[in-house]
Every structure is written in C-alpha cells, then in structure tokens.
Amino acid sequence: MYYLQLTGVVIYHSDPRSELHKYIFHNPHWILSVFGHVFNHNFHDNCTKFDSDNRKAFAGYSNNTRKIWHRYLKENGLMKDELLKCLVYKFNLDESMFEAVMLLLQKFDICYVVLIEKDTFLPAGRYYRFPFLLPKDQLGIVETEWPEKCPRGFKEFQLVQQFVHPMLPCGLFEKISVRINGFLDHRFDWRTGILGFCNNSQGKILITCIKDENDRQLNIKFATRVEEGNQVDARSNLMTLYLCSQECCRHYPGVASWWHHVCAHCLKMSVQNPHTFEIQHIFLSQEPPLTVRCINSIGMLAIEEVAPVRKSDVCSVPNSQIKKNLEARRCDLVKDIDISSGLLNELRSLSVITCYVEEELKAGGASESKQKERLLDRLLKRPLNDMAKFCQALEKTNQMHIVTILESGHQYNEEDEDIGVSPSKRPKMQ
C-alpha cells in the first residue's frame, strides 16, 4: 500500500488517528474531477449560473436560498454543506463518500469546518470556509478588537517571517489559515489576515501579510497580545504559530525564509522603526541571555522586556519530551488511563479542555476507550504548556503511574512505589 501511495496509484493515509485511515481512494483522477467541481476559478459562477447538470441538483432550493448561500460565500468564504452536495451532484456521492471527499479537502488545507450556533447571524449548521475565497477588505471588527496601539495592561509580541524571494509563496498563507484553526476558539478572517482568540483565554493573535506599495505580499507577521507579565501564554502562542508555519513551509522545498523577533519594548513605546532580533539567538535559545541591547533604548534591557523567552527555572523533564512520550506510548496510555476518576473535570478546571470539548469526546455515545483516544489526540495538538497541566490532573486523580510513563517513557516500576516521582522532576508551567 505504501508503494502504491508513493507512486500515486492510490491515495491512502496510514495514520490510524486520521479519520481518512479507513478510506482508500483508488482513482486519484476521479478525486481531482470532484475537487474541480467544488473548488475552481469559476466558483462564484457555479453557484449562480446553472447548466443542465446542476439545475437538477438545485431544483429543491428556491432562488432566495441560493442567493443567501452565495452571499455567505462572497462575504465570509463560507459554503453550507447542502451547497457543496449540489455542486458534486453529478458524481452521485452517498453520505459516506461525500464526507470522505470533504475530509480530503481539509487534509490538503483547502478548507476547514465551521459549526454555526443558533445565536449567530447565520443559520445553524455545518459550513466549510475556503480561505482562498475570502474578501480582500479587512474587517471592521479588527480595528475594534486589535487597536493600533496596544491597550494599557497588555503587552504585544511579534514574529516576522521574511522570505528570500520577494514574493510570498502562493497558497502558503491560506494553508497556515487552515492549520491554525484548532488553536483558536473564535476567529475573524479576510483574504490577507486572521484575528483569533486563543483557546482557554490565552490572549489574542493576529496574522497578516505585509505588502509593498505595489500590493505584493512580501512576508508574514505573527503577533499576540496577552496581559502584562504573562510571558507563559505569549511564548506558547508564538511557538504554536512558528511551528505551524514551519510545518506548512515544508510543502515549499525551494522557498527559503528567515525569522526575526520584533522588540516588545519598541512596540510598547510605539517606536516607528522597532528594533528586531534574530529568533535563533533569543526566542529558540535554551539558555537566553539575561540582557540584550536595543538601539532604540538607553542601555541594556532585560530579556523579558523584548521577548517572551523560556524562564530560567525550566523543569528537568521538558514538556516537549513528555509530549513525545505521550505520542510514543499512546496505545499503552489508552489502556491504562482511568478517565472515570474525574480526569476530565480536572482538565476543565485547569483550562486544558472546555465543556464543549468534553461533549465532543463523549459524542455518539463513545466508549471510555474511544473517549481516551480522542482526548490524547486532542492533547497532541495542544500547546506544550498543557503537558504539565495534564500531568497535574493525573496526579490529582491518583494516576502517578501514568505520570511516570509520560516522564520516563517506560512503564511504572512497582519497586519505586514508596518513593514515587520526585517533585523536582514535575514539569513546570513553561
């Protein structure tokens, strides 16, 4: 199967955590034909001008309904699932096959799911947002939620990804837009920007394309605003954005870029040309310098003033190692974790999950084993700081043997039962 996938004969995803794992697409050309009907350059025309094929598909919907769907698409880049089914009507897809096609579109970072509640301005239901089809104009709410000057009591940190080639790679920003969706509770999108509210109230993020005078996209700015003194959430937010962009850039092997950190002190003082630092020397450093020099300040500045770096009291068991052990021992953890001991309640109290996430874990009358699988899959997508909170929740529910597996990567040793796990090795909130 691996060989057939490698040579392009079939499309198959071997990751057992992926919902696509149960599908094998043995005709890639047919899949491309379906994609072509869902997403193409005449997208808006397909929703308003009908030929003999899709005239039958739209027969059950009034002209007013079609106009409303088209308005959602034009203003918000949203497509209701009924509209998508009409566009692929000629392929006679059943419900299961339609779901598989939509999963593939999401896997290829073409769109992401948006679940609309009843209390919003849109009718309730499942929608798919296509970042490529968003309007170009910046939304008015951005000026309200993200004023040009950072509000008092908050601090702004920025990363800028600059590309060697003077143009942003085609489709990169849209790919980042799709990948970052799971990190955000709420978001507002336009063609060249995203304003998002991070999960569990960890501040706000803003991602925008920086353009030149000819309206060419040159680089990407990643920014976050958190309460003053809360470098933990700031670093978590920026690292998530940084890693997401790095992952997306792997799909553009010929594209080179470099990163720099914009001085937070300059941003706070509203300096017109803020100083920048190379990210490799500060942000990613295991032992960052205590002070740095900014050309816009008098004397040296404490490192916390310019970048949300890792604090000096880093735990002996890094959260990154715990996350690796969680992924490597996932099967054992699914068997051994006791989810009925109040673990989900503890995770909610630590803001690792919300009540809505808990409902998703239990959706469809899922068994305890299935709930644990969903929980671990979600934890693997969460920021590194949540690994420490997960260990804390396990400790409170008397599951120290699971903590041992996460910290050491091997099974709990009963000979060490009296000793337990050294508190000095407990992961701290980074």
C-alpha positions as CSV (number, residue, x, y, z in Angstrom):
1,M,0.0,0.0,0.0
2,Y,2.9,2.3,0.8
3,Y,4.4,1.7,-2.7
4,L,1.0,2.4,-4.4
5,Q,0.6,5.6,-2.4
6,L,4.2,6.7,-3.2
7,T,3.7,6.2,-6.9
8,G,0.3,8.0,-6.9
9,V,-1.8,5.0,-7.9
10,V,-3.9,5.4,-4.7
11,I,-4.5,8.0,-2.1
12,Y,-4.2,6.5,1.4
13,H,-3.4,7.9,4.8
14,S,-1.8,5.3,7.1
15,D,-2.0,7.4,10.3
16,P,-4.6,5.5,12.5
17,R,-5.5,8.7,14.2
18,S,-6.8,10.2,11.0
19,E,-10.4,9.8,10.0
20,L,-9.2,9.1,6.5
21,H,-7.4,6.0,7.6
22,K,-10.5,3.9,6.8
23,Y,-10.6,5.1,3.2
24,I,-8.5,4.0,0.1
25,F,-9.0,6.2,-3.0
26,H,-8.1,4.0,-5.9
27,N,-8.8,6.6,-8.6
28,P,-6.9,9.9,-7.9
29,H,-8.0,11.4,-11.3
30,W,-11.7,11.0,-10.3
31,I,-10.9,12.7,-7.0
32,L,-9.4,15.6,-8.9
33,S,-12.6,15.9,-11.0
34,V,-14.7,16.1,-7.9
35,F,-12.3,18.7,-6.4
36,G,-12.6,20.6,-9.7
37,H,-16.4,20.9,-9.2
38,V,-16.0,22.1,-5.6
39,F,-13.2,24.5,-6.0
40,N,-12.2,26.3,-9.2
41,H,-11.7,29.7,-10.8
42,N,-15.4,30.0,-11.7
43,F,-16.5,29.2,-8.2
44,H,-19.0,32.1,-7.8
45,D,-20.5,31.5,-11.3
46,N,-21.2,27.8,-10.4
47,C,-23.3,28.9,-7.5
48,T,-25.5,31.4,-9.6
49,K,-25.4,30.2,-13.2
50,F,-26.7,26.7,-13.8
51,D,-26.1,24.2,-16.6
52,S,-28.2,21.1,-17.3
53,D,-26.4,19.1,-14.6
54,N,-26.6,21.3,-11.6
55,R,-30.0,22.6,-12.5
56,K,-31.3,19.3,-11.2
57,A,-29.2,19.5,-8.1
58,F,-30.6,22.9,-7.1
59,A,-34.2,22.0,-8.1
60,G,-35.2,21.6,-4.4
61,Y,-34.0,25.0,-3.4
62,S,-35.6,28.4,-4.1
63,N,-33.8,31.3,-5.8
64,N,-33.7,33.2,-2.5
65,T,-32.0,30.3,-0.7
66,R,-29.3,30.1,-3.5
67,K,-28.8,33.9,-3.3
68,I,-28.3,33.7,0.5
69,W,-25.8,30.8,0.1
70,H,-23.9,32.9,-2.5
71,R,-23.8,35.9,-0.1
72,Y,-22.3,33.8,2.6
73,L,-19.7,32.6,0.2
74,K,-18.9,36.1,-1.2
75,E,-18.8,37.8,2.2
76,N,-17.4,35.1,4.5
77,G,-15.9,32.4,2.3
78,L,-18.4,30.0,3.8
79,M,-20.2,27.2,2.0
80,K,-23.0,25.3,3.5
81,D,-22.8,21.5,3.2
82,E,-26.0,21.5,1.2
83,L,-24.5,23.8,-1.4
84,L,-21.4,21.6,-1.7
85,K,-23.6,18.5,-2.2
86,C,-25.3,20.3,-5.1
87,L,-22.0,21.2,-6.7
88,V,-21.0,17.5,-6.8
89,Y,-24.5,16.2,-7.6
90,K,-23.4,14.7,-11.0
91,F,-21.0,12.2,-9.2
92,N,-23.8,10.6,-7.2
93,L,-21.9,10.6,-3.9
94,D,-23.5,8.9,-0.9
95,E,-23.2,10.5,2.5
96,S,-20.1,8.4,3.4
97,M,-18.3,9.3,0.2
98,F,-19.2,12.9,0.4
99,E,-17.8,13.0,3.9
100,A,-14.6,11.3,2.7
101,V,-14.1,13.9,-0.1
102,M,-14.6,16.8,2.4
103,L,-12.0,15.2,4.7
104,L,-9.6,15.1,1.8
105,L,-10.2,18.8,1.1
106,Q,-9.4,19.6,4.7
107,K,-6.3,17.3,4.7
108,F,-5.0,19.2,1.7
109,D,-5.6,22.5,3.6
110,I,-8.2,23.8,1.2
111,C,-10.9,24.4,3.8
112,Y,-11.9,23.8,7.4
113,V,-15.2,23.1,9.2
114,V,-17.1,25.9,10.9
115,L,-20.0,24.9,13.1
116,I,-22.5,27.7,13.4
117,E,-24.7,28.0,16.5
118,K,-28.2,29.3,16.5
119,D,-27.4,32.6,18.2
120,T,-25.3,33.9,15.4
121,F,-26.2,35.9,12.3
122,L,-26.0,32.7,10.1
123,P,-28.5,29.8,10.2
124,A,-27.3,26.9,12.3
125,G,-25.5,24.1,10.6
126,R,-22.2,22.9,9.3
127,Y,-20.2,25.2,6.9
128,Y,-16.8,25.0,5.2
129,R,-14.6,28.0,5.0
130,F,-12.4,28.4,2.0
131,P,-9.6,31.0,2.8
132,F,-8.9,31.4,-1.0
133,L,-12.4,32.8,-1.4
134,L,-12.4,35.3,1.4
135,P,-13.0,39.1,0.6
136,K,-9.8,41.2,0.4
137,D,-11.0,44.0,2.7
138,Q,-10.0,44.0,6.3
139,L,-13.0,43.5,8.7
140,G,-14.1,46.5,10.7
141,I,-14.1,44.4,13.9
142,V,-10.3,44.1,13.7
143,E,-9.9,47.8,14.4
144,T,-12.0,47.4,17.5
145,E,-10.5,44.2,18.8
146,W,-6.9,45.0,17.8
147,P,-6.4,48.8,18.0
148,E,-3.2,50.1,16.5
149,K,-1.8,51.0,20.0
150,C,-1.7,48.1,22.5
151,P,-4.2,48.7,25.3
152,R,-2.9,49.5,28.8
153,G,-2.3,46.4,30.9
154,F,-1.4,44.3,27.9
155,K,1.8,43.6,26.0
156,E,2.4,42.7,22.4
157,F,5.0,40.3,21.0
158,Q,5.7,39.9,17.3
159,L,7.4,37.4,15.0
160,V,8.0,38.2,11.3
161,Q,8.8,35.6,8.7
162,Q,10.6,37.2,5.8
163,F,11.2,35.3,2.5
164,V,14.3,35.4,0.4
165,H,12.3,35.5,-2.8
166,P,10.5,38.9,-2.8
167,M,7.0,37.3,-3.1
168,L,5.1,35.2,-0.6
169,P,4.7,31.6,-1.9
170,C,1.3,31.0,-3.4
171,G,-1.1,29.3,-1.1
172,L,1.1,29.4,2.0
173,F,-0.9,31.9,3.9
174,E,-4.1,30.0,3.2
175,K,-2.5,26.8,4.3
176,I,-1.5,28.4,7.6
177,S,-5.0,29.7,8.0
178,V,-6.5,26.2,7.8
179,R,-3.8,24.6,10.0
180,I,-4.2,27.1,12.8
181,N,-7.9,26.6,13.2
182,G,-7.8,24.1,16.0
183,F,-5.7,26.5,18.1
184,L,-8.5,29.2,18.1
185,D,-11.8,29.4,19.9
186,H,-13.1,32.3,17.7
187,R,-11.7,34.0,14.6
188,F,-12.3,36.7,12.0
189,D,-10.8,36.2,8.6
190,W,-10.2,38.2,5.5
191,R,-8.0,37.4,2.5
192,T,-4.7,38.5,4.0
193,G,-5.3,38.3,7.7
194,I,-6.6,36.4,10.7
195,L,-7.7,37.8,14.1
196,G,-8.1,35.0,16.5
197,F,-8.9,34.4,20.2
198,C,-6.8,31.6,21.6
199,N,-8.2,28.6,23.4
200,N,-8.8,28.9,27.1
201,S,-8.4,32.7,27.0
202,Q,-4.7,32.7,26.4
203,G,-4.9,36.1,24.7
204,K,-5.4,37.1,21.0
205,I,-3.3,36.5,17.9
206,L,-3.1,38.5,14.7
207,I,-1.6,37.0,11.5
208,T,-1.3,39.4,8.5
209,C,0.6,39.6,5.2
210,I,2.9,42.6,4.9
211,K,2.6,44.2,1.4
212,D,4.7,46.7,-0.6
213,E,3.5,49.7,-2.5
214,N,2.5,47.5,-5.5
215,D,0.2,45.4,-3.3
216,R,2.6,42.4,-3.4
217,Q,2.6,40.1,-0.4
218,L,6.2,40.0,0.9
219,N,6.2,38.4,4.3
220,I,4.0,37.3,7.2
221,K,3.6,38.9,10.6
222,F,2.6,36.8,13.6
223,A,1.5,38.8,16.7
224,T,0.0,38.1,20.1
225,R,-1.3,40.3,22.9
226,V,-1.5,39.0,26.5
227,E,-1.7,40.6,29.9
228,E,1.5,42.2,31.1
229,G,3.8,39.7,32.9
230,N,2.2,36.7,31.2
231,Q,5.1,35.6,29.1
232,V,4.0,32.0,29.5
233,D,1.0,32.4,27.3
234,A,2.8,34.7,24.9
235,R,5.6,32.2,24.3
236,S,3.1,29.4,23.9
237,N,1.1,31.3,21.3
238,L,4.1,32.4,19.3
239,M,5.7,28.9,19.4
240,T,2.4,27.4,18.1
241,L,2.3,29.9,15.2
242,Y,6.0,29.4,14.5
243,L,5.8,25.6,14.4
244,C,2.6,25.8,12.3
245,S,4.3,28.0,9.7
246,Q,7.4,25.8,9.6
247,E,5.3,22.7,9.0
248,C,3.5,24.4,6.2
249,C,6.8,25.6,4.6
250,R,7.9,22.0,4.2
251,H,5.5,21.8,1.2
252,Y,7.6,24.5,-0.5
253,P,11.1,22.9,-0.5
254,G,12.6,25.6,-2.8
255,V,11.4,28.5,-0.6
256,A,13.9,30.0,1.9
257,S,12.9,32.3,4.8
258,W,14.3,33.7,8.0
259,W,12.7,34.9,11.2
260,H,13.1,37.8,13.5
261,H,11.6,38.9,16.7
262,V,10.3,42.5,16.9
263,C,11.4,44.2,20.2
264,A,8.4,44.3,22.5
265,H,9.8,47.3,24.3
266,C,9.8,49.2,21.0
267,L,6.2,48.2,20.3
268,K,5.2,49.4,23.8
269,M,6.8,52.7,23.2
270,S,5.2,53.0,19.7
271,V,8.6,53.4,18.0
272,Q,8.2,53.9,14.3
273,N,11.0,51.6,13.3
274,P,11.2,48.9,16.0
275,H,14.4,47.0,16.6
276,T,14.5,43.3,15.6
277,F,16.4,40.3,17.0
278,E,17.2,37.1,15.2
279,I,14.9,34.4,16.5
280,Q,17.6,31.8,16.7
281,H,19.7,33.8,19.1
282,I,16.8,34.6,21.6
283,F,13.5,33.0,21.1
284,L,14.6,29.4,20.5
285,S,17.6,29.6,22.8
286,Q,17.7,27.1,25.6
287,E,19.8,29.5,27.7
288,P,18.8,33.0,26.5
289,P,21.0,36.0,27.6
290,L,19.7,37.9,30.6
291,T,20.0,41.3,28.9
292,V,20.1,42.5,25.3
293,R,20.8,45.8,23.6
294,C,18.1,47.6,21.7
295,I,19.2,50.5,19.5
296,N,16.0,52.5,20.5
297,S,16.7,52.4,24.2
298,I,19.3,53.8,26.6
299,G,21.4,51.0,28.0
300,M,20.7,47.3,28.2
301,L,17.2,45.8,28.6
302,A,16.1,42.7,30.5
303,I,15.3,39.9,28.1
304,E,11.7,39.7,29.4
305,E,11.2,43.2,28.1
306,V,11.8,42.3,24.5
307,A,10.8,38.6,24.0
308,P,8.7,36.0,25.9
309,V,11.7,33.6,26.3
310,R,11.9,30.5,28.4
311,K,12.4,31.2,32.1
312,S,15.4,30.1,33.9
313,D,13.5,27.5,36.1
314,V,12.9,25.1,33.2
315,C,11.9,21.7,34.5
316,S,14.3,18.7,34.3
317,V,11.7,16.9,32.2
318,P,10.8,19.2,29.4
319,N,7.2,19.4,28.2
320,S,8.4,18.6,24.7
321,Q,9.8,15.3,26.0
322,I,6.5,14.5,27.8
323,K,4.7,15.1,24.5
324,K,7.0,12.8,22.6
325,N,6.5,10.1,25.2
326,L,2.7,10.6,25.0
327,E,2.8,10.0,21.3
328,A,5.1,7.0,21.5
329,R,3.2,5.2,24.3
330,R,-0.3,6.2,23.1
331,C,-1.6,2.6,22.9
332,D,-0.5,1.8,26.5
333,L,-1.9,5.1,27.8
334,V,-5.3,4.4,26.2
335,K,-5.4,1.1,28.1
336,D,-4.1,2.4,31.5
337,I,-5.6,5.9,31.9
338,D,-8.7,6.0,34.1
339,I,-11.0,8.6,32.6
340,S,-13.8,7.8,35.1
341,S,-11.8,9.1,38.1
342,G,-12.7,12.8,37.4
343,L,-9.9,13.4,35.0
344,L,-12.0,15.4,32.6
345,N,-13.2,17.6,35.4
346,E,-9.6,18.3,36.5
347,L,-8.6,19.1,32.9
348,R,-11.6,21.6,32.7
349,S,-10.5,23.3,35.9
350,L,-7.0,23.7,34.5
351,S,-8.4,25.1,31.2
352,V,-7.0,22.3,29.1
353,I,-10.4,21.5,27.7
354,T,-13.8,23.2,27.7
355,C,-17.3,21.9,28.3
356,Y,-17.8,21.8,24.5
357,V,-14.7,19.7,24.0
358,E,-15.9,17.3,26.7
359,E,-19.1,16.9,24.8
360,E,-17.2,16.2,21.6
361,L,-15.2,13.5,23.4
362,K,-18.4,11.8,24.5
363,A,-20.3,12.4,21.3
364,G,-22.2,9.5,19.7
365,G,-22.2,7.5,23.0
366,A,-18.5,6.8,22.7
367,S,-17.0,4.2,24.9
368,E,-14.3,5.1,27.5
369,S,-11.6,3.7,25.3
370,K,-12.8,5.9,22.4
371,Q,-13.0,8.9,24.7
372,K,-9.4,8.4,25.8
373,E,-8.3,8.1,22.2
374,R,-10.0,11.4,21.3
375,L,-8.5,13.0,24.4
376,L,-4.9,12.0,23.7
377,D,-5.3,13.1,20.0
378,R,-6.5,16.5,21.2
379,L,-3.7,16.8,23.7
380,L,-1.1,16.1,21.0
381,K,-2.4,19.2,19.1
382,R,-2.3,21.4,22.2
383,P,0.5,23.8,23.3
384,L,3.4,22.3,25.2
385,N,2.4,24.0,28.4
386,D,-0.7,21.8,28.6
387,M,1.5,18.7,29.0
388,A,2.4,20.0,32.5
389,K,-1.3,20.6,33.3
390,F,-2.1,17.1,32.1
391,C,0.4,15.6,34.5
392,Q,-1.1,17.8,37.2
393,A,-4.6,16.5,36.5
394,L,-3.3,12.9,36.5
395,E,-1.6,13.4,39.9
396,K,-4.8,14.8,41.4
397,T,-6.8,11.8,40.2
398,N,-4.2,9.3,41.8
399,Q,-2.7,8.2,38.5
400,M,1.0,8.7,39.3
401,H,1.9,5.6,37.2
402,I,0.7,7.4,34.1
403,V,2.8,10.4,35.0
404,T,5.8,8.1,35.3
405,I,5.2,6.8,31.8
406,L,5.0,10.3,30.4
407,E,8.1,11.5,32.2
408,S,10.4,8.5,31.6
409,G,8.8,6.9,28.5
410,H,8.7,3.4,30.2
411,Q,6.2,1.6,32.4
412,Y,5.7,2.3,36.1
413,N,8.1,0.3,38.3
414,E,6.3,-1.1,41.3
415,E,9.6,-1.2,43.3
416,D,9.6,2.6,43.2
417,E,6.0,2.8,44.6
418,D,7.1,4.0,48.0
419,I,9.4,6.6,46.5
420,G,7.0,7.9,43.9
421,V,8.1,10.5,41.4
422,S,10.4,13.2,42.6
423,P,8.7,16.6,42.8
424,S,11.8,18.2,41.3
425,K,11.0,16.3,38.1
426,R,7.4,17.5,37.9
427,P,7.0,19.6,34.7
428,K,6.5,23.3,35.4
429,M,4.3,25.7,33.5
430,Q,6.5,27.0,30.8
